[in-house]
């Protein structure tokens, strides 16, 4: 199905963009693992493995979003406590 291939391609593209970002600690490992599982599923033409990879991709996107949100909150807290006190 061409639509499914396009949607999986978009998910892999998003994972690639997340892997480019400098997210500290485990930021690049979950998207890389999810992309690898999706790639194995596509190579073997196994839809179940692709679905497992898509579930992993969802978790990886949530983890990356949470890590990014936590970093932004820490930056805002630092700015508010240190720079606003002047």
MMTF fields as JSON, N, C-alpha, C and O atoms, coordinates in Angstrom:
{
  "mmtfVersion": "1.0.0",
  "mmtfProducer": "UNKNOWN",
  "numBonds": 343,
  "numAtoms": 344,
  "numGroups": 86,
  "numChains": 1,
  "numModels": 1,
  "chainsPerModel": [1],
  "groupsPerChain": [86],
  "chainIdList": ["A"],
  "bondAtomList": [4, 2, 8, 6, 12, 10, 16, 14, 20, 18, 24, 22, 28, 26, 32, 30, 36, 34, 40, 38, 44, 42, 48, 46, 52, 50, 56, 54, 60, 58, 64, 62, 68, 66, 72, 70, 76, 74, 80, 78, 84, 82, 88, 86, 92, 90, 96, 94, 100, 98, 104, 102, 108, 106, 112, 110, 116, 114, 120, 118, 124, 122, 128, 126, 132, 130, 136, 134, 140, 138, 144, 142, 148, 146, 152, 150, 156, 154, 160, 158, 164, 162, 168, 166, 172, 170, 176, 174, 180, 178, 184, 182, 188, 186, 192, 190, 196, 194, 200, 198, 204, 202, 208, 206, 212, 210, 216, 214, 220, 218, 224, 222, 228, 226, 232, 230, 236, 234, 240, 238, 244, 242, 248, 246, 252, 250, 256, 254, 260, 258, 264, 262, 268, 266, 272, 270, 276, 274, 280, 278, 284, 282, 288, 286, 292, 290, 296, 294, 300, 298, 304, 302, 308, 306, 312, 310, 316, 314, 320, 318, 324, 322, 328, 326, 332, 330, 336, 334, 340, 338],
  "bondOrderList": [1, 1, 1, 1, 1, 1, 1, 1, 1, 1, 1, 1, 1, 1, 1, 1, 1, 1, 1, 1, 1, 1, 1, 1, 1, 1, 1, 1, 1, 1, 1, 1, 1, 1, 1, 1, 1, 1, 1, 1, 1, 1, 1, 1, 1, 1, 1, 1, 1, 1, 1, 1, 1, 1, 1, 1, 1, 1, 1, 1, 1, 1, 1, 1, 1, 1, 1, 1, 1, 1, 1, 1, 1, 1, 1, 1, 1, 1, 1, 1, 1, 1, 1, 1, 1],
  "groupList": [{"groupName": "UNK", "atomNameList": ["N", "CA", "C", "O"], "elementList": ["N", "C", "C", "O"], "formalChargeList": [0, 0, 0, 0], "bondAtomList": [1, 0, 2, 1, 3, 2], "bondOrderList": [1, 1, 2], "singleLetterCode": "X", "chemCompType": "L-PEPTIDE LINKING"}],
  "groupTypeList": [0, 0, 0, 0, 0, 0, 0, 0, 0, 0, 0, 0, 0, 0, 0, 0, 0, 0, 0, 0, 0, 0, 0, 0, 0, 0, 0, 0, 0, 0, 0, 0, 0, 0, 0, 0, 0, 0, 0, 0, 0, 0, 0, 0, 0, 0, 0, 0, 0, 0, 0, 0, 0, 0, 0, 0, 0, 0, 0, 0, 0, 0, 0, 0, 0, 0, 0, 0, 0, 0, 0, 0, 0, 0, 0, 0, 0, 0, 0, 0, 0, 0, 0, 0, 0, 0],
  "groupIdList": [1, 2, 3, 4, 5, 6, 7, 8, 9, 10, 11, 12, 13, 14, 15, 16, 17, 18, 19, 20, 21, 22, 23, 24, 25, 26, 27, 28, 29, 30, 31, 32, 33, 34, 35, 36, 37, 38, 39, 40, 41, 42, 43, 44, 45, 46, 47, 48, 49, 50, 51, 52, 53, 54, 55, 56, 57, 58, 59, 60, 61, 62, 63, 64, 65, 66, 67, 68, 69, 70, 71, 72, 73, 74, 75, 76, 77, 78, 79, 80, 81, 82, 83, 84, 85, 86],
  "secStructList": [7, 2, 2, 2, 2, 2, 2, 2, 2, 2, 2, 2, 2, 2, 2, 2, 2, 2, 2, 2, 1, 7, 7, 7, 6, 6, 6, 6, 2, 2, 2, 2, 2, 2, 2, 2, 2, 2, 2, 2, 2, 2, 2, 2, 6, 7, 2, 2, 2, 2, 2, 2, 2, 2, 2, 2, 2, 2, 2, 2, 2, 2, 2, 2, 2, 2, 2, 2, 2, 2, 2, 2, 2, 2, 2, 2, 2, 2, 0, 0, 0, 0, 0, 6, 6, 7],
  "xCoordList": [0.844, 0.0, 0.889, 1.683, 0.764, 1.604, 1.38, 2.333, 0.137, -0.122, 0.588, 1.146, 0.576, 1.255, 2.762, 3.402, 3.32, 4.759, 5.098, 6.124, 4.244, 4.471, 4.385, 5.219, 3.395, 3.232, 4.405, 4.899, 4.848, 6.016, 7.253, 8.099, 7.363, 8.475, 8.471, 9.53, 7.303, 7.203, 7.625, 8.315, 7.214, 7.606, 9.124, 9.736, 9.729, 11.185, 11.878, 12.931, 11.314, 11.862, 11.833, 12.814, 10.715, 10.616, 11.647, 12.281, 11.813, 12.824, 14.224, 15.054, 14.481, 15.775, 16.025, 17.135, 15.0, 15.138, 15.402, 16.22, 14.714, 14.939, 16.367, 16.992, 16.887, 18.257, 19.291, 20.397, 18.952, 19.879, 19.963, 21.006, 18.88, 18.844, 19.792, 19.944, 20.432, 21.364, 20.642, 20.826, 19.832, 19.118, 20.071, 20.57, 20.337, 21.331, 20.869, 19.693, 21.825, 21.656, 21.159, 21.896, 19.943, 19.473, 18.659, 17.843, 18.863, 18.021, 18.012, 16.991, 19.127, 19.201, 18.991, 18.768, 19.056, 18.952, 17.543, 17.409, 16.484, 15.148, 14.735, 14.205, 14.963, 14.602, 15.432, 14.921, 16.7, 17.543, 17.09, 17.069, 16.727, 16.251, 14.928, 14.729, 14.033, 12.738, 12.935, 12.285, 13.819, 14.08, 14.698, 14.392, 15.565, 16.175, 15.136, 15.17, 14.218, 13.176, 12.266, 11.887, 11.919, 11.095, 11.835, 11.238, 13.135, 13.923, 13.974, 13.872, 14.133, 14.143, 12.777, 12.698, 11.71, 10.37, 10.112, 9.488, 10.583, 10.396, 11.243, 10.784, 12.477, 13.36, 12.801, 12.855, 12.27, 11.724, 10.268, 9.687, 9.687, 8.278, 7.351, 6.44, 7.634, 6.879, 6.137, 6.738, 4.825, 4.016, 3.983, 3.882, 4.067, 4.048, 5.29, 5.2, 6.442, 7.672, 7.618, 8.095, 7.045, 6.881, 5.97, 6.247, 4.894, 4.001, 4.704, 4.501, 5.524, 6.305, 7.247, 7.411, 7.853, 8.714, 7.955, 8.477, 6.72, 5.913, 5.508, 5.45, 5.23, 4.948, 6.198, 6.118, 7.343, 8.602, 8.868, 9.406, 8.494, 8.664, 7.792, 8.214, 6.571, 5.694, 6.316, 6.329, 6.829, 7.491, 8.727, 8.982, 9.489, 10.694, 10.351, 11.049, 9.284, 8.865, 8.391, 8.675, 7.675, 7.227, 8.426, 8.471, 9.395, 10.588, 11.369, 11.797, 11.562, 12.302, 11.551, 12.161, 10.233, 9.437, 9.507, 9.613, 9.447, 9.538, 10.912, 11.017, 11.961, 13.31, 13.482, 14.07, 12.984, 13.077, 12.274, 12.73, 11.087, 10.245, 10.921, 10.885, 11.536, 12.221, 13.397, 13.635, 14.123, 15.247, 14.746, 15.336, 13.669, 13.111, 12.626, 12.844, 11.97, 11.526, 12.705, 12.636, 13.775, 14.959, 15.585, 16.033, 15.623, 16.18, 15.32, 15.846, 14.002, 13.106, 13.247, 13.281, 13.329, 13.485, 14.795, 14.829, 15.866, 17.158, 17.109, 17.6, 16.518, 16.448, 15.601, 15.96, 14.488, 13.585, 14.221, 14.0, 14.99, 15.566, 16.86, 17.139, 17.658, 18.96, 18.977, 19.612, 18.305, 18.351, 17.256, 17.451, 16.121, 15.052, 15.29, 14.642, 16.206, 16.498, 17.353, 17.531, 17.872, 18.766, 18.004, 18.59],
  "yCoordList": [-1.182, 0.0, 1.246, 1.439, 2.07, 3.258, 4.249, 4.878, 4.397, 5.341, 4.898, 5.731, 3.618, 3.107, 3.348, 3.703, 3.159, 3.404, 4.87, 5.19, 5.748, 7.181, 7.532, 8.283, 7.003, 7.307, 6.762, 7.436, 5.555, 5.006, 5.84, 6.062, 6.296, 7.168, 8.475, 8.96, 9.051, 10.292, 10.04, 10.865, 8.904, 8.569, 8.415, 8.911, 7.744, 7.572, 8.923, 9.156, 9.803, 11.146, 11.902, 12.551, 11.826, 12.492, 11.906, 12.645, 10.595, 9.968, 10.461, 10.683, 10.629, 11.145, 12.562, 12.897, 13.388, 14.765, 14.756, 15.532, 13.881, 13.786, 13.33, 13.806, 12.42, 11.946, 13.033, 12.98, 14.006, 15.102, 16.059, 16.672, 16.188, 17.125, 16.699, 15.506, 17.669, 17.324, 17.121, 17.899, 16.082, 15.78, 14.985, 13.942, 15.448, 14.776, 13.409, 13.052, 12.677, 11.343, 10.357, 10.052, 9.851, 8.793, 9.335, 8.611, 10.576, 11.229, 10.612, 10.664, 10.023, 9.491, 7.988, 7.454, 7.304, 5.838, 5.328, 4.452, 5.826, 5.304, 5.546, 4.633, 6.753, 6.92, 6.034, 5.535, 5.838, 4.979, 3.53, 2.848, 3.064, 1.688, 1.504, 0.497, 2.47, 2.377, 2.392, 1.627, 3.249, 3.292, 1.981, 1.515, 1.386, 0.116, -1.008, -1.834, -1.035, -2.067, -1.89, -2.867, -0.647, -0.379, -0.823, -1.417, -0.531, -0.914, -2.433, -2.945, -3.15, -4.612, -5.117, -6.033, -4.523, -4.929, -4.68, -5.502, -3.56, -3.255, -4.2, -4.698, -4.438, -5.327, -6.746, -7.383, -7.225, -8.586, -8.66, -9.743, -7.521, -7.43, -8.061, -8.826, -7.696, -8.217, -7.056, -6.209, -7.035, -5.938, -5.868, -4.781, -7.017, -7.017, -6.326, -5.559, -6.594, -5.953, -4.451, -3.656, -4.064, -2.634, -1.991, -0.885, -2.672, -2.135, -2.015, -1.039, -2.995, -2.908, -1.703, -0.978, -1.495, -0.331, 0.979, 1.962, 1.002, 2.219, 2.509, 3.667, 1.456, 1.651, 2.185, 3.095, 1.612, 2.119, 3.555, 4.338, 3.905, 5.28, 6.235, 7.341, 5.798, 6.634, 6.87, 7.997, 5.811, 5.964, 6.852, 7.666, 6.701, 7.512, 8.989, 9.852, 9.278, 10.673, 11.249, 12.408, 10.462, 10.924, 11.172, 12.184, 10.256, 10.427, 11.665, 12.44, 11.865, 13.033, 14.319, 15.324, 14.29, 15.471, 15.799, 16.966, 14.768, 14.992, 15.525, 16.417, 14.985, 15.468, 16.914, 17.722, 17.24, 18.614, 19.562, 20.663, 19.144, 19.972, 20.198, 21.31, 19.165, 19.298, 20.271, 21.063, 20.209, 21.13, 22.563, 23.477, 22.766, 24.115, 24.651, 25.821, 23.809, 24.245, 24.59, 25.554, 23.822, 24.114, 25.442, 26.206, 25.722, 26.988, 28.151, 29.156, 28.024, 29.09, 29.303, 30.446, 28.235, 28.354, 29.053, 29.915, 28.686, 29.32, 30.81, 31.634, 31.145, 32.559, 33.341, 34.452, 32.765, 33.475, 33.672, 34.704, 32.72, 32.848, 33.634, 34.31, 33.572, 34.218, 35.574, 36.509, 35.687, 36.948, 37.909, 39.123, 37.402, 38.286, 38.883, 39.865, 38.314, 38.813, 40.068, 40.712, 40.43, 41.614, 42.871, 43.951],
  "zCoordList": [0.0, 0.0, 0.0, 0.921, -1.002, -1.094, 0.055, 0.515, 0.522, 1.611, 2.884, 3.597, 3.175, 4.364, 4.263, 5.252, 3.088, 2.91, 3.137, 3.738, 2.661, 2.853, 4.334, 4.84, 5.029, 6.46, 7.277, 8.181, 6.962, 7.654, 7.325, 8.192, 6.1, 5.717, 6.487, 6.885, 6.702, 7.481, 8.922, 9.523, 9.477, 10.855, 10.946, 11.892, 9.989, 9.992, 9.807, 10.4, 9.006, 8.846, 10.166, 10.531, 10.888, 12.196, 13.164, 13.917, 13.146, 14.002, 13.641, 14.522, 12.355, 11.92, 12.4, 12.812, 12.349, 12.843, 14.345, 14.838, 15.07, 16.516, 16.795, 17.743, 15.986, 16.198, 15.924, 16.462, 15.108, 14.83, 16.021, 16.25, 16.773, 17.889, 19.0, 19.263, 19.656, 20.739, 22.077, 23.013, 22.153, 23.394, 24.285, 23.861, 25.511, 26.348, 26.859, 26.785, 27.37, 27.952, 26.9, 25.963, 27.024, 26.127, 24.964, 24.393, 24.608, 23.615, 22.238, 21.552, 21.806, 20.442, 20.364, 19.277, 21.481, 21.432, 21.127, 20.273, 21.775, 21.433, 19.973, 19.34, 19.417, 18.0, 17.072, 16.069, 17.398, 16.569, 16.607, 15.583, 17.801, 17.93, 17.182, 16.502, 17.311, 16.622, 15.108, 14.395, 14.613, 13.178, 12.699, 11.602, 13.518, 13.141, 13.072, 12.159, 14.032, 14.019, 12.806, 12.16, 12.502, 11.317, 10.051, 9.152, 9.989, 8.811, 8.644, 7.529, 9.757, 9.675, 9.208, 8.389, 9.725, 9.312, 7.845, 7.174, 7.341, 5.923, 5.064, 4.035, 5.497, 4.745, 4.656, 3.604, 5.766, 5.811, 5.351, 5.294, 5.029, 4.626, 5.671, 5.358, 6.941, 8.073, 8.729, 9.39, 8.533, 9.045, 10.558, 11.127, 11.22, 12.69, 13.24, 14.198, 12.643, 13.089, 12.813, 13.622, 11.686, 11.393, 12.441, 12.905, 12.814, 13.843, 15.194, 15.915, 15.533, 16.776, 16.703, 17.684, 15.553, 15.37, 15.468, 15.994, 14.962, 15.055, 16.505, 16.919, 17.268, 18.695, 19.395, 20.219, 19.057, 19.596, 19.183, 19.965, 17.957, 17.491, 18.293, 18.629, 18.598, 19.418, 20.787, 21.284, 21.392, 22.694, 22.592, 23.479, 21.522, 21.341, 21.181, 21.712, 20.455, 20.279, 21.604, 21.907, 22.397, 23.715, 24.629, 25.329, 24.63, 25.472, 25.053, 25.909, 23.76, 23.276, 23.595, 23.96, 23.459, 23.798, 25.278, 25.655, 26.122, 27.566, 27.954, 28.797, 27.347, 27.65, 27.2, 27.92, 26.038, 25.545, 26.418, 26.727, 26.815, 27.685, 29.029, 29.556, 29.594, 30.882, 30.777, 31.689, 29.672, 29.48, 29.354, 29.929, 28.611, 28.474, 29.815, 30.128, 30.608, 31.935, 32.837, 33.599, 32.762, 33.564, 33.146, 34.001, 31.861, 31.378, 31.856, 32.334, 31.731, 32.183, 33.687, 34.144, 34.456, 35.904, 36.25, 37.129, 35.564, 35.808, 35.493, 36.265, 34.363, 33.963, 34.959, 35.348, 35.366, 36.284, 37.667, 38.301, 38.13, 39.47, 39.496, 40.486, 38.446, 38.473, 37.779, 38.267, 36.674, 35.954, 36.384, 36.33, 36.805, 37.223, 38.588, 38.95, 39.36, 40.711, 40.665, 41.699, 39.547, 39.439, 39.491, 39.415]
}
